[in-house]
Amino acid sequence: MKFYLTYFILAIVILAVLLILTTRTLLHLFRRGDERRQMILGKSCIVSFAGTLVFLLLSMVLFAVTSGTVWLHPIVCLIVALLFFTISLAYYNRKLGG
């Protein structure tokens, strides 16, 4: 019974992080700004797309190499894409002065 409570708390924490990252991403995507802000957002989107694409390709390779074990779950894919976007947005904000 104790393990179920631990897994439940872990699931709640993961869903809370997912909700925070999703909200932050949507707020950044729909906020208006000048050309520098659009450039930062564009570069962050490119890095996020490329990182997600590499993640999906590696998941396909691992699926083919292993004996059909599924490595990809939609929530994991969403978390990876949101983490790539959040990290790249913070990097380009710091680099280009957002």
CNS distance restraints for C-alpha pairs under 8 A (distance, minus, plus):
assign (resid   1 and name CA) (resid   5 and name CA) 6.74 0.50 0.50
assign (resid   2 and name CA) (resid   6 and name CA) 6.49 0.50 0.50
assign (resid   3 and name CA) (resid   7 and name CA) 6.21 0.50 0.50
assign (resid   4 and name CA) (resid   8 and name CA) 6.01 0.50 0.50
assign (resid   5 and name CA) (resid   9 and name CA) 6.15 0.50 0.50
assign (resid   6 and name CA) (resid  10 and name CA) 6.13 0.50 0.50
assign (resid   7 and name CA) (resid  11 and name CA) 6.05 0.50 0.50
assign (resid   8 and name CA) (resid  12 and name CA) 6.22 0.50 0.50
assign (resid   9 and name CA) (resid  13 and name CA) 6.21 0.50 0.50
assign (resid  10 and name CA) (resid  14 and name CA) 6.19 0.50 0.50
assign (resid  11 and name CA) (resid  15 and name CA) 6.09 0.50 0.50
assign (resid  12 and name CA) (resid  16 and name CA) 6.06 0.50 0.50
assign (resid  13 and name CA) (resid  17 and name CA) 6.23 0.50 0.50
assign (resid  14 and name CA) (resid  18 and name CA) 6.12 0.50 0.50
assign (resid  15 and name CA) (resid  19 and name CA) 6.05 0.50 0.50
assign (resid  16 and name CA) (resid  20 and name CA) 6.18 0.50 0.50
assign (resid  17 and name CA) (resid  21 and name CA) 6.11 0.50 0.50
assign (resid  18 and name CA) (resid  22 and name CA) 6.01 0.50 0.50
assign (resid  18 and name CA) (resid  79 and name CA) 6.45 0.50 0.50
assign (resid  19 and name CA) (resid  23 and name CA) 6.06 0.50 0.50
assign (resid  20 and name CA) (resid  24 and name CA) 6.11 0.50 0.50
assign (resid  21 and name CA) (resid  25 and name CA) 6.05 0.50 0.50
assign (resid  21 and name CA) (resid  82 and name CA) 6.25 0.50 0.50
assign (resid  21 and name CA) (resid  83 and name CA) 7.57 0.50 0.50
assign (resid  21 and name CA) (resid  86 and name CA) 7.42 0.50 0.50
assign (resid  22 and name CA) (resid  26 and name CA) 6.16 0.50 0.50
assign (resid  22 and name CA) (resid  82 and name CA) 6.82 0.50 0.50
assign (resid  23 and name CA) (resid  27 and name CA) 6.13 0.50 0.50
assign (resid  24 and name CA) (resid  28 and name CA) 6.22 0.50 0.50
assign (resid  25 and name CA) (resid  29 and name CA) 6.15 0.50 0.50
assign (resid  25 and name CA) (resid  82 and name CA) 7.24 0.50 0.50
assign (resid  25 and name CA) (resid  85 and name CA) 7.50 0.50 0.50
assign (resid  25 and name CA) (resid  86 and name CA) 7.15 0.50 0.50
assign (resid  26 and name CA) (resid  30 and name CA) 6.23 0.50 0.50
assign (resid  27 and name CA) (resid  31 and name CA) 6.07 0.50 0.50
assign (resid  28 and name CA) (resid  41 and name CA) 7.90 0.50 0.50
assign (resid  29 and name CA) (resid  41 and name CA) 7.40 0.50 0.50
assign (resid  33 and name CA) (resid  37 and name CA) 5.51 0.50 0.50
assign (resid  33 and name CA) (resid  38 and name CA) 6.62 0.50 0.50
assign (resid  34 and name CA) (resid  38 and name CA) 6.39 0.50 0.50
assign (resid  35 and name CA) (resid  39 and name CA) 6.13 0.50 0.50
assign (resid  36 and name CA) (resid  40 and name CA) 6.23 0.50 0.50
assign (resid  36 and name CA) (resid  96 and name CA) 7.82 0.50 0.50
assign (resid  36 and name CA) (resid  98 and name CA) 7.32 0.50 0.50
assign (resid  37 and name CA) (resid  41 and name CA) 6.14 0.50 0.50
assign (resid  37 and name CA) (resid  98 and name CA) 6.25 0.50 0.50
assign (resid  38 and name CA) (resid  42 and name CA) 5.96 0.50 0.50
assign (resid  39 and name CA) (resid  43 and name CA) 6.14 0.50 0.50
assign (resid  40 and name CA) (resid  44 and name CA) 6.15 0.50 0.50
assign (resid  40 and name CA) (resid  89 and name CA) 6.99 0.50 0.50
assign (resid  40 and name CA) (resid  92 and name CA) 5.77 0.50 0.50
assign (resid  40 and name CA) (resid  93 and name CA) 6.57 0.50 0.50
assign (resid  40 and name CA) (resid  96 and name CA) 7.26 0.50 0.50
assign (resid  40 and name CA) (resid  98 and name CA) 7.37 0.50 0.50
assign (resid  41 and name CA) (resid  45 and name CA) 6.12 0.50 0.50
assign (resid  41 and name CA) (resid  89 and name CA) 6.85 0.50 0.50
assign (resid  42 and name CA) (resid  46 and name CA) 6.25 0.50 0.50
assign (resid  43 and name CA) (resid  47 and name CA) 6.25 0.50 0.50
assign (resid  43 and name CA) (resid  88 and name CA) 7.96 0.50 0.50
assign (resid  43 and name CA) (resid  92 and name CA) 7.59 0.50 0.50
assign (resid  44 and name CA) (resid  48 and name CA) 6.07 0.50 0.50
assign (resid  44 and name CA) (resid  85 and name CA) 5.83 0.50 0.50
assign (resid  44 and name CA) (resid  88 and name CA) 5.12 0.50 0.50
assign (resid  44 and name CA) (resid  89 and name CA) 5.14 0.50 0.50
assign (resid  44 and name CA) (resid  92 and name CA) 7.08 0.50 0.50
assign (resid  45 and name CA) (resid  49 and name CA) 6.04 0.50 0.50
assign (resid  45 and name CA) (resid  85 and name CA) 6.43 0.50 0.50
assign (resid  46 and name CA) (resid  50 and name CA) 6.10 0.50 0.50
assign (resid  47 and name CA) (resid  51 and name CA) 5.97 0.50 0.50
assign (resid  47 and name CA) (resid  84 and name CA) 7.06 0.50 0.50
assign (resid  47 and name CA) (resid  85 and name CA) 7.10 0.50 0.50
assign (resid  47 and name CA) (resid  88 and name CA) 6.64 0.50 0.50
assign (resid  48 and name CA) (resid  52 and name CA) 6.07 0.50 0.50
assign (resid  48 and name CA) (resid  81 and name CA) 5.92 0.50 0.50
assign (resid  48 and name CA) (resid  82 and name CA) 7.60 0.50 0.50
assign (resid  48 and name CA) (resid  84 and name CA) 4.90 0.50 0.50
assign (resid  48 and name CA) (resid  85 and name CA) 4.79 0.50 0.50
assign (resid  48 and name CA) (resid  88 and name CA) 7.22 0.50 0.50
assign (resid  49 and name CA) (resid  53 and name CA) 6.06 0.50 0.50
assign (resid  49 and name CA) (resid  81 and name CA) 7.35 0.50 0.50
assign (resid  50 and name CA) (resid  54 and name CA) 6.19 0.50 0.50
assign (resid  51 and name CA) (resid  55 and name CA) 6.15 0.50 0.50
assign (resid  51 and name CA) (resid  81 and name CA) 7.23 0.50 0.50
assign (resid  51 and name CA) (resid  84 and name CA) 6.52 0.50 0.50
assign (resid  52 and name CA) (resid  56 and name CA) 6.16 0.50 0.50
assign (resid  52 and name CA) (resid  77 and name CA) 7.42 0.50 0.50
assign (resid  52 and name CA) (resid  80 and name CA) 6.75 0.50 0.50
assign (resid  52 and name CA) (resid  81 and name CA) 5.43 0.50 0.50
assign (resid  52 and name CA) (resid  84 and name CA) 7.60 0.50 0.50
assign (resid  53 and name CA) (resid  57 and name CA) 6.17 0.50 0.50
assign (resid  54 and name CA) (resid  58 and name CA) 6.09 0.50 0.50
assign (resid  55 and name CA) (resid  59 and name CA) 6.13 0.50 0.50
assign (resid  55 and name CA) (resid  77 and name CA) 7.97 0.50 0.50
assign (resid  55 and name CA) (resid  80 and name CA) 7.97 0.50 0.50
assign (resid  56 and name CA) (resid  60 and name CA) 6.23 0.50 0.50
assign (resid  56 and name CA) (resid  72 and name CA) 7.86 0.50 0.50
assign (resid  56 and name CA) (resid  77 and name CA) 7.87 0.50 0.50
assign (resid  57 and name CA) (resid  61 and name CA) 6.27 0.50 0.50
assign (resid  58 and name CA) (resid  62 and name CA) 6.09 0.50 0.50
assign (resid  59 and name CA) (resid  63 and name CA) 6.06 0.50 0.50
assign (resid  59 and name CA) (resid  71 and name CA) 6.04 0.50 0.50
assign (resid  59 and name CA) (resid  72 and name CA) 6.28 0.50 0.50
assign (resid  60 and name CA) (resid  64 and name CA) 6.21 0.50 0.50
assign (resid  61 and name CA) (resid  65 and name CA) 6.06 0.50 0.50
assign (resid  62 and name CA) (resid  66 and name CA) 5.84 0.50 0.50
assign (resid  62 and name CA) (resid  71 and name CA) 7.34 0.50 0.50
assign (resid  63 and name CA) (resid  67 and name CA) 7.10 0.50 0.50
assign (resid  63 and name CA) (resid  68 and name CA) 5.34 0.50 0.50
assign (resid  63 and name CA) (resid  69 and name CA) 5.84 0.50 0.50
assign (resid  63 and name CA) (resid  70 and name CA) 6.04 0.50 0.50
assign (resid  63 and name CA) (resid  71 and name CA) 6.71 0.50 0.50
assign (resid  64 and name CA) (resid  68 and name CA) 6.45 0.50 0.50
assign (resid  72 and name CA) (resid  76 and name CA) 6.81 0.50 0.50
assign (resid  72 and name CA) (resid  77 and name CA) 6.89 0.50 0.50
assign (resid  73 and name CA) (resid  77 and name CA) 6.26 0.50 0.50
assign (resid  74 and name CA) (resid  78 and name CA) 6.15 0.50 0.50
assign (resid  75 and name CA) (resid  79 and name CA) 6.11 0.50 0.50
assign (resid  76 and name CA) (resid  80 and name CA) 6.14 0.50 0.50
assign (resid  77 and name CA) (resid  81 and name CA) 6.22 0.50 0.50
assign (resid  78 and name CA) (resid  82 and name CA) 6.11 0.50 0.50
assign (resid  79 and name CA) (resid  83 and name CA) 5.99 0.50 0.50
assign (resid  80 and name CA) (resid  84 and name CA) 6.13 0.50 0.50
assign (resid  81 and name CA) (resid  85 and name CA) 6.21 0.50 0.50
assign (resid  82 and name CA) (resid  86 and name CA) 6.02 0.50 0.50
assign (resid  83 and name CA) (resid  87 and name CA) 5.97 0.50 0.50
assign (resid  84 and name CA) (resid  88 and name CA) 5.97 0.50 0.50
assign (resid  85 and name CA) (resid  89 and name CA) 5.86 0.50 0.50
assign (resid  86 and name CA) (resid  90 and name CA) 6.19 0.50 0.50
assign (resid  87 and name CA) (resid  91 and name CA) 6.16 0.50 0.50
assign (resid  88 and name CA) (resid  92 and name CA) 6.08 0.50 0.50
assign (resid  89 and name CA) (resid  93 and name CA) 5.93 0.50 0.50
assign (resid  90 and name CA) (resid  94 and name CA) 6.16 0.50 0.50
assign (resid  91 and name CA) (resid  95 and name CA) 6.03 0.50 0.50
assign (resid  92 and name CA) (resid  96 and name CA) 5.61 0.50 0.50
assign (resid  92 and name CA) (resid  97 and name CA) 7.56 0.50 0.50
assign (resid  92 and name CA) (resid  98 and name CA) 7.57 0.50 0.50
assign (resid  93 and name CA) (resid  97 and name CA) 5.23 0.50 0.50
assign (resid  93 and name CA) (resid  98 and name CA) 4.40 0.50 0.50
assign (resid  94 and name CA) (resid  98 and name CA) 6.69 0.50 0.50
